[in-house]
Structure formats: C-alpha cells, structure tokens
C-alpha cells in the first residue's frame, strides 16, 4: 500500500490500481505550495467533512479529472450545486463496495460547516478494506469510544489520525486511539499548518515509540509504502 502525503490532512492511497485522494487542501496551504494540483489525477476523492481545510481543492481537482467524489449527503448536494456531478453520497454507518475496495463510514466527533456557511452533514471517518491492505482515516475527531468497534470490521495495517490538538485529538489521545483500533502504525495528520496546531515532531515520535507504536510523519510530497 503506497501513501503519499500532501500536507495537513491530505494524502493519497494507491489501491486496486486506483488513486484515492483524501481531503484535498493543497493549493491554499502555504506549507504545500510546491505541490502542483494539476499534476494530481485521482480516480476518487473522499471528503471526511465540509471544513475548508479539507475540501478547498476538491472542486478544482474534480473538474480537471472527472473523478468520483465520495462524501456525506449534504456535501454531495453542495458539490452538485457547484457543477460536480460524478458523486457518491454516504453517511455514518454505511458502506459501499467500490472497484478499489470497500469504504465504511464511521463516527467522527467534530463539526462540518461548508465554506459558504451551509450545513455539511455529519463529519465522518473511513475504514477502507482492500486486497492491498486495510486502513482507517479518522478525519478530524476527538478521541471516542466508538473507535473500539473498528477492529470488528478490519485488521488495520495503518491508522491515519490527527495529532495537532486544539481542534482534534492531541498526541496522547492519538496513542489511545491507536490502542482502541488495535493498530501500531500511525500516520499523523492535521498538525503544523496553523499556529493553533503546531507540534514538536520529535517529542511526538518519541511518545509513540515509548508506547510501542510507530508514528510516521512524512514530508509533504513524500510517498511511503506500508
């Protein structure tokens, strides 16, 4: 399973010969200004919720590629009004078999307003099961006991969890989340982009190591194999 990190909470995964891009916020992220979004050609975009720092580039990338966008019912309706028609609406608890694998939508405790102030539906996380491996992307969330359900649905190779605190979990809560989902390999996201979510990366990696876990913090634009 190859994962490429594009900054903040944006990353892509190669599964079943398809590129799945999550929560695209690249062009508007100063830390990712060296990434040219016109070079990205995802087959799917998955949106965890409606905040601008997770969907700012979704319309542009969907227009230039014609890819399918998977999101909550409310976000899909909003995208349809912006002219994006290749969409698939989902909601918490539901799952769907796509040509790269299965997507199950799970609970995320957060909020989900859209850039124009309209309602973005429930925030969600995603459990992806595929031939190449299984992953959990929590989206923006607090630590929640609902995470203990995830091992019933998938044996995970990697969990993608926020670590930046203030708006989401911090490092300590992300470690506990990794216990809940029974996954020792964590890709950290949602940190350093803004002043509110700066972290000490060395301390974060050490804290995970002390807990017997591995925290991956790839550079923006870096691809890693899991």
C-alpha positions, 0 to 999 in steps of 0.5 A: 500500500503506497501513501503519499502525503500532501500536507495537513490532512491530505494524502493519497492511497494507491489501491486496486490500481486506483488513486484515492485522494483524501481531503484535498487542501493543497493549493491554499496551504502555504506549507504545500505550495510546491505541490502542483494540483494539476499534476494530481489525477485521482480516480476518487476523492473522499471528503471526511467533512465540509471544513475548508481545510479539507475540501478547498481543492476538491472542486478544482481537482474534480473538474480537471479529472472527472473523478468520483467524489465520495462524501456525506449527503449534504456535501454531495448536494453542495458539490452538485450545486457547484457543477460536480456531478460524478458523486457518491453520497454516504453517511455514518454507518454505511458502506459501499463496495467500490472497484478499489475496495470497500469504504465504511463510514464511521463516527467522527466527533467534530463539526462540518460547516461548508465554506459558504456557511451551509450545513455539511452533514455529519463529519465522518471517518473511513475504514477502507478494506482492500486486497492491498491492505486495510486502513482507517482515516479518522478525519478530524475527531476527538478521541471516542469510544466508538473507535473500539468497534473498528477492529470488528470490521478490519485488521488495520495495517495503518491508522491515519489520525490527527495529532495537532490538538486544539481542534482534534485529538492531541498526541496522547489521545492519538496513542489511545486511539491507536490502542482502541483500533488495535493498530501500531502504525500511525500516520499523523495528520492535521498538525503544523499548518496553523499556529493553533496546531503546531507540534514538536515532531520529535517529542511526538515520535518519541511518545509513540515509540515509548508506547510501542507504536510507530508514528510516521510523519512524512514530508509533504510530497513524500510517498511511503509504502506500508 
